[in-house]
Amino acid sequence: MTATSHLEGGQHSDLVIAGGGLAGASLALAMARALPHRAITVVESFPLTQDALPDSYQPSYDARSTALAWGSRQIFQDLGLWSALARQATPIQHIHVSDRGRFGATRLAAGDHHQEALGYVVDNRWLGLCLMAALRQCPQVRWLAPATVETVGAEAGVTRVQVRAGDGTLHDLRTQCMVLADGGRSGLREQLGFQVERRDYGQHALIANVSTAERHQFTAFERFTDAGPMALLPHGGPGPASACTSALVWTLSPDALDTVMAASPDDRCRQLQQRFGWRLGRFTRMGECSHYPLSLVTVPEPVRPGVVLIGNAAHALHPVAGQGFNLALRGITALVEQFQQADARGDALGSLSALKGYQQAHQADWQRTVQFSDSLVQLFGASVPGLGLARDAGLVGLDLVAPAKRWFARQAMGLGARRPDYHHGQTADAAAGTSGHSIEERS
């Protein structure tokens, strides 16, 4: 991987990726593995730094994290990255879904599905360092940072990308395909005329790491309350030192968020205790808190000739079900498979046939995952008389009816997506000892 802050005008790259967060870096690595003869350029607004190496990584109590489904582990294994990621990955061996104050509950166990885990929790920074370490071994990937994409336009069958470098100068890139992986923050999505559908949940997500008196036993809890859903995920690595640490996603109304943020650390723990209950004993510590408003954001048509959206630029889901980045990874594999087919036909990567093929291949998974995530929030967030009993019956039935439970487990584990053949890829061990850059969380 070549990293530079200087851009040369009029350069050609087979693929340009706007955004070097988790989704953009994952796509760059997948493309480098699947089509190593293709030139890839990643445009990232944050400068690259040499301030950390994967081998010297020290986990922070307050590190933000991502839940990786079992299907995502398979994808990273295909990319030769899993052996490195696994060093700091906390397994989820059980999932407990319940409705606060009611008897209904569903329990999933990895052993029931002959797997060692249903998923894993990985610090975003560790995931980013491992991706960057692997990308440094890919000479066909050029990393331009700091730089931002200013405009994107079509010109004689080629997509023209105008980039502003960190020193303020403008430069032109020409590419077969432009991928927006910037989380939708840049405004490029709207500039290019993509229709964005947004529904505000009227809630905020508070994110923090917490300690409990009892061990989590590698169990993820999804708890639905009358004030909104919450999740606790085992966090901090696979060893015993973090056996009482969990990553919290707490859904709050704006007023409730203000009350929690104004409280002392001890009072925050008490308020969380009141909402979650005592399944993990007493909450003894709540770390640094961050929060953001929650909306369901989707782009029904994420492709244009020569342009495609992935990750949070294409969809932003409620975080309680942990589906967003896993859906993005499955979309990346579907896109790379279409790029492989276009390459074999001699078509441009950004041809409408290739991108429409991606949309068609990914659409069923996209619709199913969006509906699954949203329906959990809608069903368990509603305070309708009699609905509580229906939810209890549904959770108990899900726990007792084997086919329904298998379906729910497959959704949670992110299984069933096709994966390209990465036969050109290096092994994880080949990338394990390399240095890495910092990476921002923009999946």
Backbone torsions as a table, in degrees:
resi	resn	phi	psi	omega
1	MET	NA	132.0	177.0
2	THR	-99.6	127.1	177.3
3	ALA	-113.5	130.8	-178.9
4	THR	-153.3	153.8	174.5
5	SER	-105.1	1.0	-179.5
6	HIS	-109.8	129.7	-179.4
7	LEU	-109.9	135.1	176.2
8	GLU	-93.5	138.9	-176.1
9	GLY	-70.0	146.7	172.1
10	GLY	70.2	20.9	-177.9
11	GLN	-79.9	151.6	177.6
12	HIS	-106.5	140.7	173.1
13	SER	-141.4	136.5	-178.1
14	ASP	-61.1	-36.3	-178.9
15	LEU	-139.3	131.6	174.2
16	VAL	-115.8	128.8	179.9
17	ILE	-113.8	118.7	176.7
18	ALA	-90.6	107.5	-178.8
19	GLY	114.7	118.5	-177.8
20	GLY	-109.4	28.1	174.9
21	GLY	-74.6	-158.3	-173.6
22	LEU	-63.5	-41.1	-179.8
23	ALA	-70.5	-46.6	-178.7
24	GLY	-63.1	-43.0	179.3
25	ALA	-67.7	-36.9	177.7
26	SER	-64.4	-40.9	177.3
27	LEU	-64.2	-43.6	-179.9
28	ALA	-59.7	-42.0	179.9
29	LEU	-68.6	-42.3	179.4
30	ALA	-61.7	-41.3	178.1
31	MET	-66.7	-41.2	179.2
32	ALA	-63.2	-34.4	177.7
33	ARG	-73.7	-43.9	-172.0
34	ALA	-80.6	-38.1	-176.7
35	LEU	-132.2	73.1	-172.8
36	PRO	-66.1	-13.4	179.1
37	HIS	-86.8	-3.1	-178.6
38	ARG	-92.7	138.3	177.8
39	ALA	-85.8	131.8	-175.3
40	ILE	-125.2	134.0	177.3
41	THR	-122.5	128.3	176.2
42	VAL	-109.5	125.0	178.5
43	VAL	-104.3	117.9	-173.9
44	GLU	-127.5	134.9	-175.2
45	SER	-78.8	-19.3	178.9
46	PHE	-94.7	140.9	177.9
47	PRO	-67.9	148.3	174.0
48	LEU	-79.2	144.2	179.8
49	THR	-130.3	160.3	178.8
50	GLN	-112.0	34.8	-170.6
51	ASP	-89.5	2.3	-179.4
52	ALA	-153.8	147.9	174.6
53	LEU	-121.9	141.8	177.9
54	PRO	-54.0	-38.0	-176.5
55	ASP	-69.3	-19.9	-180.0
56	SER	-109.1	15.5	-176.7
57	TYR	-64.8	130.3	175.5
58	GLN	-116.3	112.5	-178.8
59	PRO	-59.1	142.2	176.5
60	SER	-103.7	142.7	178.5
61	TYR	-58.4	-35.0	-174.6
62	ASP	-93.9	12.4	-178.4
63	ALA	-64.5	135.1	173.5
64	ARG	-75.6	152.6	-172.0
65	SER	-139.2	168.4	178.4
66	THR	-129.6	138.6	174.7
67	ALA	-88.3	119.2	177.9
68	LEU	-101.1	122.6	176.2
69	ALA	-69.6	163.8	177.9
70	TRP	-57.0	-39.0	177.9
71	GLY	-61.5	-32.8	177.3
72	SER	-71.3	-35.7	173.2
73	ARG	-58.0	-43.0	179.8
74	GLN	-61.1	-40.1	178.8
75	ILE	-63.5	-47.9	-179.8
76	PHE	-67.1	-29.5	175.0
77	GLN	-66.1	-42.6	176.3
78	ASP	-58.7	-34.6	-178.5
79	LEU	-82.4	-0.1	-179.8
80	GLY	75.2	23.1	-173.9
81	LEU	-110.5	-14.9	-167.9
82	TRP	-67.3	-38.2	-177.4
83	SER	-60.0	-33.0	175.3
84	ALA	-73.3	-46.8	-179.3
85	LEU	-59.9	-38.2	-173.5
86	ALA	-61.8	-21.9	-178.2
87	ARG	-62.9	-26.9	-179.0
88	GLN	-123.3	17.9	-176.5
89	ALA	-95.6	131.7	176.7
90	THR	-93.9	119.2	-178.4
91	PRO	-71.4	145.2	169.3
92	ILE	-104.1	105.8	-177.3
93	GLN	-96.6	-18.5	179.5
94	HIS	-141.2	148.0	172.2
95	ILE	-127.1	129.6	179.6
96	HIS	-119.1	116.9	-179.4
97	VAL	-110.7	126.7	-177.5
98	SER	-146.8	163.9	178.3
99	ASP	-114.2	113.8	-171.5
100	ARG	-56.8	131.5	176.7
101	GLY	81.9	4.8	-178.1
102	ARG	-130.3	167.6	-171.9
103	PHE	-87.1	-16.5	-174.8
104	GLY	-69.0	139.7	177.8
105	ALA	-160.4	152.6	174.1
106	THR	-130.2	138.3	-179.2
107	ARG	-126.1	132.4	175.5
108	LEU	-117.5	142.8	178.6
109	ALA	-132.6	136.2	-178.7
110	ALA	-60.7	-37.8	-178.4
111	GLY	-61.3	-29.1	178.5
112	ASP	-67.2	-18.6	-178.6
113	HIS	-114.3	15.6	175.4
114	HIS	58.3	37.7	177.2
115	GLN	-122.9	155.9	176.9
116	GLU	-78.2	-19.8	179.0
117	ALA	-158.5	154.0	172.4
118	LEU	-82.5	-24.9	179.6
119	GLY	-177.6	-169.9	-176.9
120	TYR	-145.1	154.2	173.2
121	VAL	-112.5	125.6	-175.2
122	VAL	-129.4	134.2	174.1
123	ASP	-59.7	136.6	179.3
124	ASN	-58.3	-39.8	-177.5
125	ARG	-66.9	-40.4	178.0
126	TRP	-64.1	-43.0	177.5
127	LEU	-59.9	-43.5	178.7
128	GLY	-64.6	-42.0	178.8
129	LEU	-63.0	-40.9	179.8
130	CYS	-66.8	-39.9	176.7
131	LEU	-62.0	-46.1	-177.6
132	MET	-67.6	-35.9	177.2
133	ALA	-61.6	-41.3	178.6
134	ALA	-69.1	-39.9	-178.6
135	LEU	-66.3	-28.4	178.0
136	ARG	-64.4	-17.8	177.5
137	GLN	-93.0	8.4	-177.2
138	CYS	-114.2	95.1	-175.4
139	PRO	-66.1	-18.3	-179.3
140	GLN	-80.3	-5.2	179.4
141	VAL	-101.1	120.6	177.1
142	ARG	-107.2	132.4	-176.6
143	TRP	-111.1	114.7	-178.3
144	LEU	-104.7	112.7	-176.1
145	ALA	-159.7	141.4	-4.1
146	PRO	-79.6	138.6	178.7
147	ALA	-162.6	156.7	178.7
148	THR	-136.3	148.1	175.1
149	VAL	-80.7	125.5	-179.3
150	GLU	-93.1	-49.6	-178.1
151	THR	-142.7	156.3	175.6
152	VAL	-134.6	131.7	179.9
153	GLY	-149.8	161.3	179.2
154	ALA	-96.2	142.1	-179.7
155	GLU	-150.8	106.2	176.2
156	ALA	52.9	48.3	176.9
157	GLY	78.0	4.3	179.2
158	VAL	-118.8	141.8	175.8
159	THR	-87.9	125.5	-178.5
160	ARG	-104.0	127.3	-175.7
161	VAL	-119.3	121.3	177.6
162	GLN	-96.8	126.4	-173.7
163	VAL	-120.7	135.4	174.6
164	ARG	-102.4	120.4	-179.2
165	ALA	-76.6	170.3	-178.1
166	GLY	-62.4	-23.7	178.8
167	ASP	-88.1	4.4	176.1
168	GLY	95.0	-8.7	-179.1
169	THR	-79.1	151.4	179.5
170	LEU	-102.0	141.4	-179.8
171	HIS	-141.3	156.4	-178.2
172	ASP	-108.0	137.3	169.8
173	LEU	-121.1	143.8	174.6
174	ARG	-118.2	134.7	-172.7
175	THR	-146.7	159.3	173.5
176	GLN	-75.7	-30.8	-177.0
177	CYS	-152.1	138.5	176.9
178	MET	-112.1	126.9	178.9
179	VAL	-112.4	123.5	176.4
180	LEU	-90.8	112.8	179.3
181	ALA	-129.3	35.1	-174.0
182	ASP	-99.3	13.1	178.7
183	GLY	75.8	5.3	-179.6
184	GLY	80.1	7.1	-175.4
185	ARG	-81.0	-21.0	-171.0
186	SER	-80.7	-18.7	-174.0
187	GLY	87.1	-5.3	179.3
188	LEU	-62.2	-37.3	-179.9
189	ARG	-56.6	-47.2	179.6
190	GLU	-73.1	-35.9	178.8
191	GLN	-59.8	-34.3	-178.6
192	LEU	-87.0	1.7	173.6
193	GLY	86.4	15.4	176.8
194	PHE	-71.6	133.3	178.1
195	GLN	-79.4	124.2	-178.4
196	VAL	-111.2	124.3	176.5
197	GLU	-103.1	128.4	-174.4
198	ARG	-132.7	131.6	174.4
199	ARG	-128.7	117.5	-177.3
200	ASP	-77.6	128.5	176.7
201	TYR	-79.3	-10.6	-178.3
202	GLY	69.5	24.3	-177.1
203	GLN	-137.0	165.2	173.1
204	HIS	-122.1	151.5	173.2
205	ALA	-102.8	125.0	172.0
206	LEU	-99.3	127.5	-177.0
207	ILE	-115.7	128.0	177.8
208	ALA	-161.2	162.6	170.4
209	ASN	-100.8	141.8	-175.1
210	VAL	-131.3	155.3	174.3
211	SER	-114.6	145.6	-178.6
212	THR	-128.6	158.4	-178.7
213	ALA	-69.9	-29.0	-179.1
214	GLU	-107.4	153.5	180.0
215	ARG	-70.3	145.2	-179.7
216	HIS	-77.4	-15.5	-179.5
217	GLN	53.8	33.3	178.2
218	PHE	57.0	39.6	179.0
219	THR	-108.7	132.9	171.2
220	ALA	-97.5	132.5	179.4
221	PHE	-109.8	127.9	167.9
222	GLU	-113.0	114.7	-172.5
223	ARG	-118.7	123.1	179.2
224	PHE	-103.9	129.3	-176.9
225	THR	-126.7	168.9	179.3
226	ASP	-67.6	-14.5	178.5
227	ALA	-99.6	0.1	-179.7
228	GLY	127.4	163.6	-177.3
229	PRO	-77.8	157.9	174.9
230	MET	-145.1	156.6	179.8
231	ALA	-138.2	144.1	171.7
232	LEU	-126.0	124.0	-177.1
233	LEU	-117.6	136.0	177.1
234	PRO	-60.0	136.5	-168.6
235	HIS	-148.4	152.1	171.4
236	GLY	113.4	3.2	179.2
237	GLY	112.9	167.6	-173.9
238	PRO	-81.1	-9.2	-173.2
239	GLY	-86.2	173.3	-177.2
240	PRO	-69.9	-19.7	-177.0
241	ALA	-62.4	-26.2	-177.5
242	SER	-109.7	21.6	-173.6
243	ALA	-66.0	-15.4	-179.1
244	CYS	-115.3	17.9	-179.5
245	THR	-110.9	134.0	178.9
246	SER	-135.0	153.1	174.1
247	ALA	-94.1	128.0	-175.2
248	LEU	-103.5	134.1	165.4
249	VAL	-120.8	111.7	-172.9
250	TRP	-119.5	116.4	-179.5
251	THR	-87.5	128.6	-175.1
252	LEU	-137.9	149.0	169.7
253	SER	-70.4	162.2	179.3
254	PRO	-56.7	-41.1	-179.7
255	ASP	-67.7	-42.3	179.5
256	ALA	-65.1	-37.3	177.3
257	LEU	-60.7	-44.6	179.0
258	ASP	-59.6	-40.1	-179.7
259	THR	-65.5	-44.1	-179.4
260	VAL	-65.8	-44.6	-177.0
261	MET	-68.0	-26.2	179.1
262	ALA	-82.2	-11.3	-175.3
263	ALA	-80.9	161.6	174.0
264	SER	-73.4	163.2	178.4
265	PRO	-55.0	-41.4	179.3
266	ASP	-65.9	-40.9	179.1
267	ASP	-66.7	-35.5	176.7
268	ARG	-61.0	-43.6	178.0
269	CYS	-61.6	-40.9	179.7
270	ARG	-65.4	-40.9	178.4
271	GLN	-65.5	-40.4	177.3
272	LEU	-64.1	-41.0	178.1
273	GLN	-57.6	-42.5	-179.2
274	GLN	-62.7	-37.1	-176.9
275	ARG	-82.2	-38.6	-174.6
276	PHE	-88.0	-40.5	-175.8
277	GLY	103.7	-161.3	-168.3
278	TRP	-117.7	21.4	-177.8
279	ARG	-63.7	-24.3	176.7
280	LEU	-113.6	21.3	-178.0
281	GLY	73.8	-154.9	-176.2
282	ARG	-80.1	138.2	171.5
283	PHE	-76.6	121.2	-174.6
284	THR	-103.0	-18.0	-178.3
285	ARG	-159.5	139.6	169.7
286	MET	-124.1	125.2	-176.4
287	GLY	-81.2	-160.6	-179.2
288	GLU	-58.7	131.0	-176.3
289	CYS	-103.5	137.3	168.5
290	SER	-127.2	160.6	-177.0
291	HIS	-155.2	157.2	178.8
292	TYR	-157.6	153.5	179.4
293	PRO	-71.1	150.9	-175.8
294	LEU	-108.2	130.4	175.1
295	SER	-143.5	152.8	167.7
296	LEU	-92.2	115.7	-178.2
297	VAL	-119.4	124.6	178.5
298	THR	-136.0	153.6	174.7
299	VAL	-121.8	102.0	-174.4
300	PRO	-60.1	-33.3	-179.7
301	GLU	-120.8	88.7	-172.7
302	PRO	-86.9	16.1	-178.9
303	VAL	-130.7	147.6	168.4
304	ARG	-136.0	161.5	174.9
305	PRO	-54.3	119.0	178.0
306	GLY	81.7	1.5	-177.6
307	VAL	-141.1	138.8	177.2
308	VAL	-146.0	145.7	177.7
309	LEU	-101.8	143.0	173.2
310	ILE	-137.2	166.4	174.9
311	GLY	63.5	-145.9	-177.6
312	ASN	-66.8	-15.2	172.7
313	ALA	-68.8	-25.5	-178.8
314	ALA	-100.3	-26.1	-178.2
315	HIS	-163.7	141.6	172.5
316	ALA	-131.9	119.2	-174.1
317	LEU	-109.2	164.1	173.2
318	HIS	-61.3	134.6	-172.3
319	PRO	-77.9	-12.0	-170.1
320	VAL	-64.8	-30.3	179.7
321	ALA	-87.7	-7.1	176.1
322	GLY	63.4	35.5	-172.4
323	GLN	-100.4	-17.1	-168.0
324	GLY	-60.3	-58.4	-176.7
325	PHE	-69.1	-33.0	177.8
326	ASN	-64.5	-40.7	174.5
327	LEU	-62.9	-40.8	178.5
328	ALA	-60.7	-42.8	179.8
329	LEU	-63.2	-42.1	178.8
330	ARG	-66.0	-35.5	175.3
331	GLY	-64.2	-39.0	178.5
332	ILE	-62.0	-43.1	179.8
333	THR	-65.8	-37.4	176.8
334	ALA	-65.1	-39.0	179.8
335	LEU	-67.7	-44.1	-179.8
336	VAL	-63.1	-37.2	177.6
337	GLU	-61.8	-40.5	177.3
338	GLN	-68.1	-36.5	175.3
339	PHE	-62.5	-39.6	177.6
340	GLN	-61.9	-43.3	-179.2
341	GLN	-67.1	-39.9	177.3
342	ALA	-63.6	-41.3	178.7
343	ASP	-61.2	-42.3	-179.8
344	ALA	-66.5	-32.6	178.8
345	ARG	-79.9	-15.6	-173.9
346	GLY	85.0	14.7	178.7
347	ASP	-86.7	160.5	173.8
348	ALA	-68.0	146.2	179.4
349	LEU	-59.2	-34.4	-178.0
350	GLY	-93.9	15.9	177.7
351	SER	-60.9	147.8	-177.2
352	LEU	-62.8	-32.5	178.9
353	SER	-64.5	-40.3	178.8
354	ALA	-67.4	-45.0	-176.4
355	LEU	-73.4	-35.4	174.6
356	LYS	-67.0	-35.3	175.4
357	GLY	-61.5	-39.9	175.8
358	TYR	-62.8	-47.6	-178.6
359	GLN	-59.6	-43.2	-180.0
360	GLN	-66.2	-41.5	-177.9
361	ALA	-67.8	-32.5	-174.1
362	HIS	-95.5	-14.9	-168.5
363	GLN	-62.9	-43.3	-178.2
364	ALA	-62.1	-44.2	178.1
365	ASP	-62.9	-44.2	179.7
366	TRP	-59.2	-50.5	-178.4
367	GLN	-63.7	-43.8	-178.4
368	ARG	-62.9	-43.0	-176.8
369	THR	-71.5	-41.4	177.2
370	VAL	-62.0	-45.7	-179.8
371	GLN	-65.4	-40.2	178.8
372	PHE	-61.5	-48.8	-178.7
373	SER	-64.7	-47.4	-176.8
374	ASP	-68.3	-37.9	-177.8
375	SER	-66.7	-34.7	175.4
376	LEU	-59.6	-44.8	-178.7
377	VAL	-66.6	-44.0	-177.3
378	GLN	-68.1	-45.6	-176.3
379	LEU	-66.4	-46.4	-174.1
380	PHE	-92.2	-2.2	176.5
381	GLY	-100.5	-5.4	-176.5
382	ALA	-88.8	140.9	177.1
383	SER	-111.7	70.0	-179.0
384	VAL	-105.7	131.6	179.6
385	PRO	-54.0	132.3	178.9
386	GLY	87.1	-17.7	-177.4
387	LEU	-70.3	-29.9	179.4
388	GLY	-60.2	-42.8	178.2
389	LEU	-64.3	-38.8	178.3
390	ALA	-64.7	-39.3	177.9
391	ARG	-65.5	-42.6	177.3
392	ASP	-58.2	-46.9	-179.6
393	ALA	-62.2	-39.5	179.5
394	GLY	-64.8	-43.0	180.0
395	LEU	-67.8	-41.9	178.2
396	VAL	-65.3	-42.7	178.5
397	GLY	-62.5	-40.2	177.9
398	LEU	-62.4	-34.7	-179.4
399	ASP	-72.9	-26.5	-173.7
400	LEU	-100.3	-28.2	-175.4
401	VAL	-92.0	111.9	-171.7
402	ALA	-59.3	-47.5	-179.3
403	PRO	-60.9	-40.4	179.4
404	ALA	-65.7	-39.4	-179.4
405	LYS	-67.8	-38.1	176.7
406	ARG	-63.1	-41.7	178.4
407	TRP	-61.1	-46.7	-179.8
408	PHE	-61.2	-41.5	179.9
409	ALA	-64.1	-41.8	179.8
410	ARG	-64.0	-37.1	175.7
411	GLN	-62.6	-48.1	-178.6
412	ALA	-63.5	-34.2	-176.4
413	MET	-87.4	-6.4	177.0
414	GLY	64.4	41.3	-176.6
415	LEU	-96.3	159.5	171.6
416	GLY	107.6	-12.3	-178.9
417	ALA	-77.5	145.4	172.9
418	ARG	-71.6	151.1	178.8
419	ARG	-129.6	135.6	178.6
420	PRO	-63.7	166.3	175.4
421	ASP	-88.9	109.8	179.2
422	TYR	-96.8	47.9	-173.6
423	HIS	-66.0	-15.7	178.0
424	HIS	-83.2	-6.9	-168.4
425	GLY	-70.1	154.3	171.7
426	GLN	-79.1	164.5	171.8
427	THR	-78.2	161.0	177.3
428	ALA	-61.0	-36.6	-177.8
429	ASP	-63.0	-29.2	-179.4
430	ALA	-67.9	-26.7	-178.6
431	ALA	-100.8	-6.4	-168.2
432	ALA	-66.7	-34.3	-173.1
433	GLY	-93.5	11.6	-174.1
434	THR	-91.8	158.7	178.7
435	SER	-80.3	162.1	-176.4
436	GLY	-136.4	169.2	178.1
437	HIS	-107.7	163.7	171.0
438	SER	-72.6	157.1	-178.4
439	ILE	-144.5	143.0	-178.9
440	GLU	-91.6	155.1	179.2
441	GLU	-84.9	100.6	174.5
442	ARG	-144.0	69.4	179.7
443	SER	-76.7	NA	NA
